[in-house]
């Protein structure tokens, strides 16, 4: 949730700045993958 808010704020702050917005788009896949991995790890049952 925090990462989504951070990306949304960064996207809003870089409105009208194509170079900075391109940098944001480069980070989106990495952030999505790491967030998904953290979610999967958190939902794994412990033995």
C-alpha distance matrix in Angstrom:
0.0 3.8 5.4 5.2 6.4 8.6 10.0 10.7 12.4 14.3 15.4 16.7 18.4 20.1 21.5 25.1 24.9 25.2 25.5 22.2 20.5 22.1 20.6 17.1 18.0 19.3 16.1 14.0 15.7 15.3 11.6 11.3 13.9 12.8 9.3 11.6 14.1 12.0 11.0 14.7 16.0 14.2 15.8 19.2 21.8 23.7 27.5
3.8 0.0 3.8 5.4 5.2 6.1 8.6 9.9 10.5 12.2 14.1 15.3 16.4 18.3 20.2 23.8 23.3 23.9 23.8 20.4 19.2 20.9 19.1 15.7 17.3 18.4 15.0 13.7 15.9 15.0 11.3 12.2 14.8 13.1 10.3 13.4 15.3 13.0 13.1 16.8 17.5 15.9 18.1 21.2 23.9 25.3 29.1
5.4 3.8 0.0 3.8 5.4 5.0 6.1 8.5 9.9 10.4 12.1 14.2 15.2 16.4 18.4 21.8 21.0 21.2 20.9 17.6 16.3 17.6 15.7 12.4 13.8 14.7 11.3 10.0 12.3 11.4 7.7 9.0 11.8 10.4 8.2 11.5 13.5 12.0 12.5 16.0 16.9 16.1 18.3 21.2 24.2 25.8 29.5
5.2 5.4 3.8 0.0 3.8 5.4 5.2 6.1 8.6 9.8 10.5 12.3 14.2 15.4 16.7 20.2 20.0 20.1 20.5 17.4 15.4 17.1 15.9 12.2 13.1 14.9 12.1 9.8 12.3 12.7 9.1 9.2 12.7 12.3 9.7 12.2 15.1 14.0 13.7 17.0 18.6 17.8 19.3 22.4 25.5 27.5 31.2
6.4 5.2 5.4 3.8 0.0 3.8 5.5 5.0 6.1 8.5 9.8 10.5 12.2 14.2 15.5 19.2 19.3 20.1 20.7 17.3 15.7 18.0 16.9 13.3 14.9 16.9 14.2 12.6 15.6 15.7 12.2 12.9 16.3 15.5 13.0 15.7 18.4 16.8 16.6 20.2 21.4 20.2 21.9 25.2 28.0 29.8 33.5
8.6 6.1 5.0 5.4 3.8 0.0 3.8 5.5 5.2 6.1 8.5 9.9 10.5 12.3 14.4 17.9 17.3 18.2 18.2 14.6 13.6 15.8 14.1 10.8 13.2 14.7 11.8 11.1 14.4 14.0 10.7 12.5 15.7 14.6 12.9 16.2 18.3 16.9 17.5 20.9 21.8 21.0 23.2 26.1 29.1 30.6 34.3
10.0 8.6 6.1 5.2 5.5 3.8 0.0 3.8 5.5 5.0 6.0 8.5 9.8 10.5 12.3 15.7 15.0 15.4 15.6 12.3 10.6 12.7 11.4 7.8 9.7 11.7 9.3 8.1 11.7 12.1 9.3 10.7 14.1 14.0 12.6 15.4 17.9 17.2 17.7 20.8 22.2 21.9 23.7 26.6 29.8 31.6 35.2
10.7 9.9 8.5 6.1 5.0 5.5 3.8 0.0 3.8 5.4 5.1 6.2 8.6 10.0 10.8 14.5 14.8 15.5 16.6 13.5 11.4 14.1 13.7 10.1 11.6 14.4 12.6 10.9 14.5 15.5 12.7 13.3 17.0 17.1 15.2 17.7 20.6 19.9 19.7 22.9 24.6 23.9 25.4 28.5 31.6 33.6 37.3
12.4 10.5 9.9 8.6 6.1 5.2 5.5 3.8 0.0 3.8 5.4 5.1 6.1 8.7 10.1 13.8 13.9 15.5 16.3 12.8 11.7 14.9 14.1 10.9 13.4 15.9 14.0 13.3 17.0 17.4 14.6 16.0 19.6 19.1 17.5 20.3 22.9 21.8 22.0 25.4 26.7 25.8 27.7 30.8 33.7 35.4 39.2
14.3 12.2 10.4 9.8 8.5 6.1 5.0 5.4 3.8 0.0 3.8 5.4 5.0 6.2 8.7 12.0 11.2 12.6 12.8 9.2 8.5 11.6 10.5 7.7 10.7 12.9 11.3 11.4 15.2 15.5 13.3 15.2 18.5 18.2 17.3 20.2 22.5 21.8 22.6 25.7 26.9 26.5 28.6 31.4 34.5 36.1 39.8
15.4 14.1 12.1 10.5 9.8 8.5 6.0 5.1 5.4 3.8 0.0 3.8 5.5 5.3 6.4 9.8 9.7 10.6 11.8 8.9 6.8 10.1 10.3 7.3 9.3 12.3 11.6 10.9 14.7 15.9 14.1 15.2 18.7 19.2 18.2 20.6 23.3 23.0 23.4 26.3 28.0 27.7 29.4 32.2 35.5 37.4 41.1
16.7 15.3 14.2 12.3 10.5 9.9 8.5 6.2 5.1 5.4 3.8 0.0 3.8 5.5 5.4 9.2 10.2 12.1 13.8 11.0 9.5 13.1 13.5 10.9 13.0 16.0 15.3 14.6 18.4 19.5 17.4 18.5 22.1 22.4 21.0 23.5 26.2 25.7 25.8 29.0 30.6 30.0 31.6 34.6 37.8 39.7 43.4
18.4 16.4 15.2 14.2 12.2 10.5 9.8 8.6 6.1 5.0 5.5 3.8 0.0 3.8 5.6 8.7 8.8 11.4 12.4 9.3 9.2 12.9 12.7 10.8 13.7 16.2 15.5 15.6 19.5 20.1 18.2 20.0 23.3 23.2 22.2 25.1 27.5 26.8 27.4 30.6 31.8 31.3 33.3 36.2 39.3 40.9 44.6
20.1 18.3 16.4 15.4 14.2 12.3 10.5 10.0 8.7 6.2 5.3 5.5 3.8 0.0 3.8 6.1 5.3 7.6 8.7 6.1 5.8 9.5 9.9 8.8 11.3 13.8 13.9 14.4 18.1 19.0 17.8 19.5 22.7 23.0 22.5 25.1 27.5 27.3 28.0 30.9 32.3 32.2 34.1 36.9 40.2 41.9 45.5
21.5 20.2 18.4 16.7 15.5 14.4 12.3 10.8 10.1 8.7 6.4 5.4 5.6 3.8 0.0 3.8 5.5 7.7 10.3 8.7 7.4 11.0 12.4 11.1 12.8 15.8 16.4 16.1 19.7 21.2 20.0 21.1 24.5 25.2 24.4 26.7 29.4 29.3 29.7 32.6 34.3 34.1 35.7 38.5 41.8 43.8 47.4
25.1 23.8 21.8 20.2 19.2 17.9 15.7 14.5 13.8 12.0 9.8 9.2 8.7 6.1 3.8 0.0 3.8 6.2 9.2 9.0 8.3 11.2 13.3 13.0 14.3 17.0 18.3 18.4 21.7 23.4 22.6 23.8 27.0 27.9 27.4 29.6 32.2 32.4 32.9 35.6 37.3 37.4 39.0 41.7 45.1 47.0 50.6
24.9 23.3 21.0 20.0 19.3 17.3 15.0 14.8 13.9 11.2 9.7 10.2 8.8 5.3 5.5 3.8 0.0 3.8 5.7 5.7 6.1 8.7 10.3 10.8 12.5 14.6 16.0 16.9 20.1 21.4 21.0 22.6 25.5 26.2 26.2 28.6 30.8 31.1 32.0 34.6 36.1 36.4 38.2 40.7 44.2 45.9 49.4
25.2 23.9 21.2 20.1 20.1 18.2 15.4 15.5 15.5 12.6 10.6 12.1 11.4 7.6 7.7 6.2 3.8 0.0 3.8 5.6 5.0 6.0 8.7 9.8 10.4 12.4 14.6 15.4 18.1 19.7 19.9 21.3 23.9 25.1 25.4 27.4 29.6 30.3 31.2 33.5 35.1 35.8 37.5 39.8 43.3 45.2 48.6
25.5 23.8 20.9 20.5 20.7 18.2 15.6 16.6 16.3 12.8 11.8 13.8 12.4 8.7 10.3 9.2 5.7 3.8 0.0 3.8 5.4 5.2 6.6 8.9 10.1 11.0 13.2 14.9 17.4 18.4 19.0 20.9 23.1 24.0 24.7 26.9 28.7 29.4 30.8 33.0 34.3 35.2 37.1 39.2 42.8 44.4 47.7
22.2 20.4 17.6 17.4 17.3 14.6 12.3 13.5 12.8 9.2 8.9 11.0 9.3 6.1 8.7 9.0 5.7 5.6 3.8 0.0 3.8 5.4 5.1 6.4 8.9 10.0 11.1 12.9 16.0 16.6 16.5 18.7 21.1 21.6 22.1 24.6 26.4 26.8 28.2 30.6 31.8 32.3 34.4 36.7 40.2 41.7 45.1
20.5 19.2 16.3 15.4 15.7 13.6 10.6 11.4 11.7 8.5 6.8 9.5 9.2 5.8 7.4 8.3 6.1 5.0 5.4 3.8 0.0 3.8 5.4 5.0 6.4 8.8 10.1 10.8 14.0 15.4 15.1 16.6 19.4 20.4 20.5 22.7 24.9 25.4 26.4 28.8 30.3 30.9 32.6 35.0 38.5 40.3 43.8
22.1 20.9 17.6 17.1 18.0 15.8 12.7 14.1 14.9 11.6 10.1 13.1 12.9 9.5 11.0 11.2 8.7 6.0 5.2 5.4 3.8 0.0 3.8 5.3 5.1 6.4 9.0 10.2 12.5 14.0 14.7 16.2 18.3 19.7 20.4 22.3 24.2 25.2 26.4 28.4 30.0 31.0 32.7 34.7 38.3 40.1 43.4
20.6 19.1 15.7 15.9 16.9 14.1 11.4 13.7 14.1 10.5 10.3 13.5 12.7 9.9 12.4 13.3 10.3 8.7 6.6 5.1 5.4 3.8 0.0 3.8 5.4 5.1 6.7 9.1 11.5 12.0 12.7 14.9 16.8 17.5 18.6 20.8 22.3 23.1 24.7 26.8 27.9 29.0 31.0 32.9 36.5 38.0 41.3
17.1 15.7 12.4 12.2 13.3 10.8 7.8 10.1 10.9 7.7 7.3 10.9 10.8 8.8 11.1 13.0 10.8 9.8 8.9 6.4 5.0 5.3 3.8 0.0 3.8 5.4 5.3 6.5 9.8 10.6 10.3 12.3 14.8 15.5 15.9 18.2 20.1 20.7 21.9 24.2 25.6 26.3 28.2 30.4 34.0 35.6 39.0
18.0 17.3 13.8 13.1 14.9 13.2 9.7 11.6 13.4 10.7 9.3 13.0 13.7 11.3 12.8 14.3 12.5 10.4 10.1 8.9 6.4 5.1 5.4 3.8 0.0 3.8 5.4 5.3 7.7 9.7 10.2 11.2 13.5 15.1 15.7 17.3 19.4 20.6 21.5 23.4 25.2 26.2 27.7 29.8 33.4 35.4 38.6
19.3 18.4 14.7 14.9 16.9 14.7 11.7 14.4 15.9 12.9 12.3 16.0 16.2 13.8 15.8 17.0 14.6 12.4 11.0 10.0 8.8 6.4 5.1 5.4 3.8 0.0 3.8 5.7 6.9 7.9 9.5 11.1 12.5 13.9 15.4 17.0 18.4 19.8 21.4 22.9 24.3 25.8 27.5 29.1 32.9 34.5 37.6
16.1 15.0 11.3 12.1 14.2 11.8 9.3 12.6 14.0 11.3 11.6 15.3 15.5 13.9 16.4 18.3 16.0 14.6 13.2 11.1 10.1 9.0 6.7 5.3 5.4 3.8 0.0 3.8 5.7 5.4 6.2 8.6 10.2 10.8 12.1 14.3 15.6 16.6 18.3 20.2 21.3 22.5 24.5 26.3 29.9 31.4 34.6
14.0 13.7 10.0 9.8 12.6 11.1 8.1 10.9 13.3 11.4 10.9 14.6 15.6 14.4 16.1 18.4 16.9 15.4 14.9 12.9 10.8 10.2 9.1 6.5 5.3 5.7 3.8 0.0 3.8 5.5 5.2 6.0 8.6 10.0 10.4 12.1 14.2 15.4 16.3 18.2 19.9 21.0 22.5 24.5 28.2 30.1 33.4
15.7 15.9 12.3 12.3 15.6 14.4 11.7 14.5 17.0 15.2 14.7 18.4 19.5 18.1 19.7 21.7 20.1 18.1 17.4 16.0 14.0 12.5 11.5 9.8 7.7 6.9 5.7 3.8 0.0 3.8 5.5 5.1 6.1 8.6 9.8 10.5 12.3 14.2 15.3 16.5 18.3 19.9 21.2 22.8 26.6 28.5 31.6
15.3 15.0 11.4 12.7 15.7 14.0 12.1 15.5 17.4 15.5 15.9 19.5 20.1 19.0 21.2 23.4 21.4 19.7 18.4 16.6 15.4 14.0 12.0 10.6 9.7 7.9 5.4 5.5 3.8 0.0 3.8 5.5 5.3 6.2 8.5 9.9 10.7 12.3 14.2 15.5 16.6 18.3 20.2 21.5 25.2 26.7 29.8
11.6 11.3 7.7 9.1 12.2 10.7 9.3 12.7 14.6 13.3 14.1 17.4 18.2 17.8 20.0 22.6 21.0 19.9 19.0 16.5 15.1 14.7 12.7 10.3 10.2 9.5 6.2 5.2 5.5 3.8 0.0 3.8 5.5 5.3 6.0 8.5 9.9 10.5 12.1 14.2 15.3 16.4 18.4 20.2 23.8 25.4 28.8
11.3 12.2 9.0 9.2 12.9 12.5 10.7 13.3 16.0 15.2 15.2 18.5 20.0 19.5 21.1 23.8 22.6 21.3 20.9 18.7 16.6 16.2 14.9 12.3 11.2 11.1 8.6 6.0 5.1 5.5 3.8 0.0 3.8 5.6 5.2 6.1 8.7 10.0 10.6 12.3 14.3 15.4 16.6 18.6 22.3 24.4 27.7
13.9 14.8 11.8 12.7 16.3 15.7 14.1 17.0 19.6 18.5 18.7 22.1 23.3 22.7 24.5 27.0 25.5 23.9 23.1 21.1 19.4 18.3 16.8 14.8 13.5 12.5 10.2 8.6 6.1 5.3 5.5 3.8 0.0 3.8 5.4 5.1 6.2 8.7 9.9 10.6 12.3 14.2 15.5 16.8 20.6 22.4 25.5
12.8 13.1 10.4 12.3 15.5 14.6 14.0 17.1 19.1 18.2 19.2 22.4 23.2 23.0 25.2 27.9 26.2 25.1 24.0 21.6 20.4 19.7 17.5 15.5 15.1 13.9 10.8 10.0 8.6 6.2 5.3 5.6 3.8 0.0 3.8 5.4 5.1 6.2 8.6 9.9 10.5 12.2 14.3 15.6 19.2 20.6 23.8
9.3 10.3 8.2 9.7 13.0 12.9 12.6 15.2 17.5 17.3 18.2 21.0 22.2 22.5 24.4 27.4 26.2 25.4 24.7 22.1 20.5 20.4 18.6 15.9 15.7 15.4 12.1 10.4 9.8 8.5 6.0 5.2 5.4 3.8 0.0 3.8 5.4 5.1 6.2 8.7 9.9 10.5 12.4 14.5 18.1 19.8 23.3
11.6 13.4 11.5 12.2 15.7 16.2 15.4 17.7 20.3 20.2 20.6 23.5 25.1 25.1 26.7 29.6 28.6 27.4 26.9 24.6 22.7 22.3 20.8 18.2 17.3 17.0 14.3 12.1 10.5 9.9 8.5 6.1 5.1 5.4 3.8 0.0 3.8 5.5 5.1 6.2 8.6 9.9 10.7 12.6 16.2 18.5 21.7
14.1 15.3 13.5 15.1 18.4 18.3 17.9 20.6 22.9 22.5 23.3 26.2 27.5 27.5 29.4 32.2 30.8 29.6 28.7 26.4 24.9 24.2 22.3 20.1 19.4 18.4 15.6 14.2 12.3 10.7 9.9 8.7 6.2 5.1 5.4 3.8 0.0 3.8 5.4 5.1 6.1 8.5 10.0 10.8 14.6 16.3 19.3
12.0 13.0 12.0 14.0 16.8 16.9 17.2 19.9 21.8 21.8 23.0 25.7 26.8 27.3 29.3 32.4 31.1 30.3 29.4 26.8 25.4 25.2 23.1 20.7 20.6 19.8 16.6 15.4 14.2 12.3 10.5 10.0 8.7 6.2 5.1 5.5 3.8 0.0 3.8 5.5 5.1 6.1 8.7 10.2 13.6 14.9 18.3
11.0 13.1 12.5 13.7 16.6 17.5 17.7 19.7 22.0 22.6 23.4 25.8 27.4 28.0 29.7 32.9 32.0 31.2 30.8 28.2 26.4 26.4 24.7 21.9 21.5 21.4 18.3 16.3 15.3 14.2 12.1 10.6 9.9 8.6 6.2 5.1 5.4 3.8 0.0 3.8 5.4 5.1 6.3 8.9 12.2 14.4 17.9
14.7 16.8 16.0 17.0 20.2 20.9 20.8 22.9 25.4 25.7 26.3 29.0 30.6 30.9 32.6 35.6 34.6 33.5 33.0 30.6 28.8 28.4 26.8 24.2 23.4 22.9 20.2 18.2 16.5 15.5 14.2 12.3 10.6 9.9 8.7 6.2 5.1 5.5 3.8 0.0 3.8 5.4 5.3 6.4 10.1 12.6 15.7
16.0 17.5 16.9 18.6 21.4 21.8 22.2 24.6 26.7 26.9 28.0 30.6 31.8 32.3 34.3 37.3 36.1 35.1 34.3 31.8 30.3 30.0 27.9 25.6 25.2 24.3 21.3 19.9 18.3 16.6 15.3 14.3 12.3 10.5 9.9 8.6 6.1 5.1 5.4 3.8 0.0 3.8 5.5 5.4 8.8 10.2 13.5
14.2 15.9 16.1 17.8 20.2 21.0 21.9 23.9 25.8 26.5 27.7 30.0 31.3 32.2 34.1 37.4 36.4 35.8 35.2 32.3 30.9 31.0 29.0 26.3 26.2 25.8 22.5 21.0 19.9 18.3 16.4 15.4 14.2 12.2 10.5 9.9 8.5 6.1 5.1 5.4 3.8 0.0 3.8 5.7 8.2 9.7 13.4
15.8 18.1 18.3 19.3 21.9 23.2 23.7 25.4 27.7 28.6 29.4 31.6 33.3 34.1 35.7 39.0 38.2 37.5 37.1 34.4 32.6 32.7 31.0 28.2 27.7 27.5 24.5 22.5 21.2 20.2 18.4 16.6 15.5 14.3 12.4 10.7 10.0 8.7 6.3 5.3 5.5 3.8 0.0 3.8 6.3 9.1 12.6
19.2 21.2 21.2 22.4 25.2 26.1 26.6 28.5 30.8 31.4 32.2 34.6 36.2 36.9 38.5 41.7 40.7 39.8 39.2 36.7 35.0 34.7 32.9 30.4 29.8 29.1 26.3 24.5 22.8 21.5 20.2 18.6 16.8 15.6 14.5 12.6 10.8 10.2 8.9 6.4 5.4 5.7 3.8 0.0 3.8 6.4 9.5
21.8 23.9 24.2 25.5 28.0 29.1 29.8 31.6 33.7 34.5 35.5 37.8 39.3 40.2 41.8 45.1 44.2 43.3 42.8 40.2 38.5 38.3 36.5 34.0 33.4 32.9 29.9 28.2 26.6 25.2 23.8 22.3 20.6 19.2 18.1 16.2 14.6 13.6 12.2 10.1 8.8 8.2 6.3 3.8 0.0 3.8 6.6
23.7 25.3 25.8 27.5 29.8 30.6 31.6 33.6 35.4 36.1 37.4 39.7 40.9 41.9 43.8 47.0 45.9 45.2 44.4 41.7 40.3 40.1 38.0 35.6 35.4 34.5 31.4 30.1 28.5 26.7 25.4 24.4 22.4 20.6 19.8 18.5 16.3 14.9 14.4 12.6 10.2 9.7 9.1 6.4 3.8 0.0 3.8
27.5 29.1 29.5 31.2 33.5 34.3 35.2 37.3 39.2 39.8 41.1 43.4 44.6 45.5 47.4 50.6 49.4 48.6 47.7 45.1 43.8 43.4 41.3 39.0 38.6 37.6 34.6 33.4 31.6 29.8 28.8 27.7 25.5 23.8 23.3 21.7 19.3 18.3 17.9 15.7 13.5 13.4 12.6 9.5 6.6 3.8 0.0
